[in-house]
Amino acid sequence: MNKDSKIYIAGHRGLVGSAILKSLQEKGYQNLLLRTSSELDLRDSAQVAEFFAKEKPDVVFLAAAKVGGIVANNTYRGTFIYDNLMIQNNVIHESYRSGVQKLLFLGSTCIYPKECPQPMKEEYLLTGPLEYTNEPYAIAKIAGIKLCESYNLQYGTNYLSVMPTNLYGPNDNFDLEKSHVLPALIRKIHLGKALENADWETLRSDLKNLPIEGVDQNSTDAEITGILEKYGVKLKDGQVHVEIWGSGRPRREFLWSEDMADACVFIMEQLDFAQTCPDSDEIRNTHINIGTGKDISIAELAEQIKAEVGFQGSLYFNSSKPDGTLRKLTDVNKLHNLGWKHVKELEQGIRDIYSWYTSQSR
């Protein structure tokens, strides 16, 4: 990959893709090919084939995906497996057909078994059952890894796969039904603070930017408090309580999205598929984990966010709701041995993402 390569970033408006776009621009890559989902439906094989035949990119970053938290993954199981399989199959296959020189496929550490030894090494892939709530999404991502490996082995392509840990950062999804845990906690605790202060200006400004089930800045006070209560932010006995799904015991690792993007560009600049292959007759587990190698409990995370936001109410952990996997910590030795390490620690990241989120509704 060089500075004049024609680079297609699939999913450039999302959390992952926008961070990769920013990283490439900052590093001097200017020949960037971008399409929104309304301009190019990556689930449509005919559209994707026409796009690649016409544009013929040199390099592809495959960051487009159907993503969400526990609720979304468990509710829309068919959508998650179908959309992700179609997106990656179409992009990877048409990359091969059009002669793309190099491709990076982005997956997720949810590919590892539910009872995976910790920290999770790349070699633990397919050694046990997956976590049920996100099994369809994980299976799709495993298929993407294997598609890249298989095309490399059969056709001599140069496709790499990376598995980032839980990401957060600018352009994250703060939809309370579909978001991941960290942005969901940021928003719920932010709304909790506004409710405890009877700060209706902040509440309406937030809902103007991101309505919840049709409740927006023009809704009545009763409608607003009703939808907040539905999503676990409620005023009771003079105090605001914020509900958090699960026991709070699960531990998670979090990586700033712009650090992840820097790792992706670094890998594409420094590594080829042949360098990821073990000295064995069986080529597998060539993907690379991207993470910090550090984790935190959901309860500790919530308390950190509470302190940063300045919320004075209480946090209620609803143990009747699913926890998901109890621990998910990546082994990042492969990445560290390549010479890359994350920069932003979680405490600063929480401060930065909260500042970014509140700036969006001003």
Secondary structure, 3 states (H helix, E strand, C coil): CCCCCCEEEECCCCHHHHHHHHHHHHCCCCCEECCCCCCCCCCCHHHHHHHHHHHCCCEEEECCCCCCCHHHHHHCHHHHHHHHHHHHHHHHHHHHHHCCCEEEEECCHHHCCCCCCCCECHHHCCCCCCCHHHHHHHHHHHHHHHHHHHHHHHHCCCEEEEEECEEECCCCCCCCCCCCHHHHHHHHHHHHHHHHCCCHHHHHHHHHHCCECCECCCCCHHHHHHHHHHCCEEEECCEEEEEEECCCCCEECEEEHHHHHHHHHHHHHHCCHHHHCCCCCCCCCCCEEECCCCCEEHHHHHHHHHHHHCCCCEEEEECCCCCCCCEECECCHHHHHHCCCCCCCHHHHHHHHHHHHHHCCC
